[in-house]
């Protein structure tokens, strides 16, 4: 026999062995019970990767970033407070100052706003729960 035929026969034998091993493995997998599979899944879930320890510099940098964010939000709040009061603020102040409640006409006289602006602001304030009606057209604060 030539070298080529001997090599081909050796390859064929090794392929046959691999086929038998694959068949054995598939038979073993069929025989595994469902409980074994569940146990294996539970074991896999319990394994957790450890987080690398962060150097102290990174922690300090994060703390500095948090402090910067806090100061930015404080500045934004201060800027908002120094601005002119909104329509809702103006309407709410008028209602809050009135003892027996305020009507749309009283609010209009005090704020110099249009009827549409007043009705919209009253609607929003009632939805927010800041104002309630005690009778038709009379509004009081909920405090």
N, C-alpha and C positions, 0 to 999 in steps of 0.2 A: 504494500500500500504506500501511497505517496504521502508526503507530509501534509498536504492540503486535506486529504480525506480523513487523516487521523485527527487533525485540528477540528474539522467539522463534526466528527463523532464525539469529541470531547465537549464541544459547545452544546451539542444536542443533549448529552448526558446531564450537563450542568443546568440546562433549561428544564429538563424533566425533573431534576431535584428541586429546583425553584418552584415548579408547578405543584409538586407534592407538598412542599412546605407551605405554600399559599393555601392549599386545600386544607391542611391541618389547622392553620390559623383561622380560616373561615369557620371550620367546625367548632373550634374552641370559642369563637365569638358568638356562635349561635347558642352554645351551651351556657353562656353567662346569664345569670338571672337578672331580673329587673332590679332587685334589691342591691346587687353588686354595682349596678350602674348608678343607682341613687347614691350609694355610699361614695363612689368615686367622684360624683358631682359635688357632694358635700365637702369632701376633702379638698377639691380644687377651689371651692369658694372660700374656704378658711385660710388659704394661703394668700397673704397680702404682701405687696412689695413695700419695703421700708423706704420712707422718704429720706432723701439725703439731708444731712444736717447743714443748715444754712449758716454761713459765717456771720459774726456779730455785725459786720459792716452793713450787710444787706438788711438786717433787722433795723438798724439805726436809720438807714435810708428810708425804709418804709414808714417808720414813725415820723420822720421829718415830712414826708409827703402827706401823711394824714393830718399833721398840724397845719400845713399849708392849706389843705382843703377846708379845714375848720375855719381858718382866718378868712378865706375867701367867702364862705357862706355867711359869716358874721358881717363882713363888709357889705355883701349884697342885701342883707336884712336892714342894715343901717341906711343904705341908699334908698331902699323902698320906703322906710319910715319918714325920710326927709322929703319925699316927693309930695306933690299935691294930693289931697284925699280923692279917692275915686268916687264915682257916682253912688255906688253902693254905700260907701262910708258916709257920704253926706246925707243920704236918705235915712240910714240907720241912726245917725246922730239926732236927726229931727224927731224920729219916732221915740228914741230913748229919752229925750228931754221932755216929751209930752207926758202929762200925768194920766189923763183919761184915754190916751191913744191919739193917733194922728190920722186924719183923712188925707186923701190924695190932694185935695185943694190946699190944706195947710202945708203939706210937703212942697207943693208947687210954689207957694208964696215964699217959703223959707229958703228954697234951694234955687229958684229961678230955672228949673228944668222943664222940658217938654212933658206932656202927658204920657207919651210913649216911653220915654226914659224912666219916668216914675213907675209906670205899670210893669215894665221889664225888671226894674230893680226890686220892686215889691215881690214879684214872682220868684226871683232868684233868692231873695232873703228868706221867703217862706220855705222854699225847697231846701235851703241850708239849715233850717230850723232856728234861725236867729229871730224871726218875727212870726207872729201868729195873728189871726183876725179874731176879734171879740164879737164883732157884728159886721154886717155888710159894709165894707168900705172903711172900717176902723181898724187900725193896726197897732199892736203893742209888741214890745220886746219880750222874749221868752225868759229873761233873767228874773 
